[in-house]
């Protein structure tokens, strides 16, 4: 599971691009209990969601023409420029060249060869999220693409990720881990073949969009899913128990950004 001792390739930041940051702040505040704190007038509307005074995610307005609201997962890197070159070498696209973010760190944004968007964060004064894996924080990230094996090769070339295969009825799942340390302890996410079964669509034809999906740890998946619907969002996959994982549900916020809820199996 995720921690805050970030290693190369581990998720160390997550933010939401939204067409209406006020609506988004209110929605996630009601659903996950997050408090929004503005980064100040110089930040262009960007700010931080916090739990107990520690950052669990961030929020900003959409900045790319034609962009749809979505969560962006950032992965830790010691060198954003080298990561950008690795993305290019692997057939991906550099959508935003590495840039210094007011001394807090270096940011770059990418699209992988199958169309899933992601970013990297090279820590400066800000190392990354202040809380992960605890209730109401990021606990897992998951990539849904048409060709998981091609994705594994691409991201291995960029971040050196390892993977372990898990099989179940009608599915194959690859658990991702960073290149350092015990493989199980260093796991942070997974890769699955894209399809309609994961509930990624929100009635807008988006179920087939390759994407990274964040999972947030919650105490009660069913109650949180009800809060999603009660605050203008949609439950795109109702709560279900997954053996050896926990209880999960998929959802979309009022602007259509996809995320998932997870109450981890306490035995894991």
N, C-alpha and C positions, 0 to 999 in steps of 0.2 A: 504494500500500500504506500501511498504518497507520504512523504515527510517534508520537512523544510530544510534538510541538509542536502541541498540540491547538487546533483552531479551532472556531468555532461549528458545531455539528452533527456533529463527528467523534466516534467512539466513544472515550471516555476512561476508562471503568470497566466491569468485568464482574464479576458475582458469581453464585454458585449458592445457591439455597435448597434445603436438603436435610432430609429427615426424620431422618437420622442423620449428623451431621457427622463423627463418627469414621470411619464406613465410607467416606464421601466423601473425606475427607482421605487415607485409606490407598489408595483406588482411584486417585485422580489422582496421588498420589505414585509409585505403581508404574507407571502408564501414561505419565505425562509428566515424571516426575522432579521434581515440585514438592515444596517443603518448606512445611509449614503452620506459621504463627506466629500465636498468639492475640493479639487486640487488647486483652486484659485482662478482668478480671471485670466491669467496668462496661459492656462491649460486648455482653453478652447472648449469648455464644457465638460472636460474629462474629470473624473473623480473616482473615489474608492468606496466599495462596500465593505463594511467592517462588522465583526462579531467580537464583543468584549474588547473593543479598541484595536483589534488586529485585522489587517486586510485579508479578505477571503476572495475578492474578485474586484473588477473595475468596470466602469461604464463610460462610454463616450458617444458622441453623435456619429452617424455614418459619414464618411469622408470621401468614399469612392463613388463616382457617378454610376448609377444603376445598381448599386450594391443592395442586397437584401439583409435584413437584420439577422445576425448570427453571432454565436459565441466563437471567439478566437483563442485557441490554445497556443501558448508560447512555451518553447523548450529551451532549457538552459544551454548556453554555449560560452566557452572561454574566448571565442573569437568570431564575432558576427560576420566579418568579411570572409573568413575562411568557410563559414557555413554557407554563405551565399554562393561562393564558388562551387562548393560541393553540390548544392541544389542544381546549379546550372549543369554541372558535369553529369548529373544523374538524369537530366531531361526535364527538370522542373523549371518553374518560372519565378524570377525575382520580381515581385509586384512593387516592393518598396525597398530601395537600396538601404544598407545599414546607415543609421543616423544616430547621433548622440542626442539623448533626451535630457537636456538640461543637467547633465552630469549624473543623472540617476542610473544610467546604463545605456547600452546600445541596442537598438531595435531594428529588425528587418522582417519583412513579410513576404510569404511565398505561396505558390500553388504547386502541389505535387503533380506528377505526370498524368494522374487520373482525375485531377480537378479539385481535390480537397485542399482547402486553404489552411495555412498554419503560420506561425511566426517563431522567431527566436529572440531571446533576451540575454544579453551579455551584462551581467551585474556590474553596476557602479556603486553609487551610494545605496541603491535599492537592490537587494539580493533576490527578492521574489516575494511570494505570498507569505503572510505572517502565520496563517493557520491552514492546515490541510488534514483531511481524513477524520477530523472530529465532526460532530453533528453540525449541519448547516454549512459545510465547507466542501471543497473539491476532494473527491476520494478516488476517482478513476477517470481515464479518458479512453475513448474508443473510436477507432477509424473504421468507417464503412465505405468500401470501394468495390468496383466490379472484379478486380483481380488482386486478391490479398497477397499472393506470392510475389507479384511484381512490386507491390507496395513494400513488402518486407525487404526486398533487395534495394529499393531506392533509399529507404530510411536507414538501413544498415550503412549505406555509403555516406549518408549525411551525418548520422549521430553514432554509428557503431552499435546500434541496438541488437540485443539477442532476443530470441523468442523460443517459446515452448508450445507444442501443439496439444490441444485438448479436443477430444471428439465427443459428440453426443448424438442423440437421435436426429438425423437429418441435418447436422451442422458440423462445421469444423471451425475451431476458434484458436487463434494464436495469441498467447499472453506475451506481452512485451516487457523487457527489462533493460536497464542501462548496461553499459559495457563493464561496469565496475561492480565488485562485491558479489555476495551470494545472489544467485539468479532469482530465487523466490523472493528474498527480502528486497531486491532492487526492482521488482515488478511495479508497474504504474499504469498499465493499460492493455488494450487488446486490439486485434484486427479481425474483422468479420466480413464475409462476403455481403455485398449490398443486395438488398431485396426488400420486398414489401413487409416482411414479417417483423421488422424491428420497430414499426410504428413511427417512422421518421416523418411521414407526411402530416400536414395539418390542413388537409383539404385544399391545398394550393398546387398540387402536382409536384411537390418537392421531395417525395419519398425516394426518388432515384438520384438525388443530388449527392455526389461523394462528399463526405464531411467527417470532421472530428466532432465527437459528441462528449460534453462533460457530464459526469455523474456526480451528484451532490448527495452526501451522506445525510439522511434524515432519520428521526426517531420512529416515525410512523408514515410509511409510504402511502397508505390509503387516505389518511387524514390530509397529508400534504397534497395529494392529487385532487382531493375535494377542494382544497384551498386554491389550487390552480384554476379550476373551473369556476369557483366562486369569485375570482378576481379578474375574469376576462380572458384567461388562457384556455388551452384545450389539452385534454389527455388523449394522446395519440396511440398509446398502448396501455391498456388497463394493468393494474398491479398484478404481478404473477410471482410465484416462488420459483427460484432457480436453484436446484440442488447444488450445494457446495459454494454458492455465491451469496444468496440472500434474496430479499424481496425487491423487485424493481418495477418501475413504470417509466414510460416515456411521455414527454409533454412538450408543449409549445407555448411561449408567452404571447401576450396580445399582439405583438408585431410578427409572430411566426418563428422566432428563434427557438431552435430545438435544444432540449436538454433532457437529462434523465435523473431519476431519483433512485437511491439505493439504501436499503437498510441491510448492512452486511451481516452475513451469518456469523454469529458470535464465536463459532468454532473455527473460523478461518483466521 
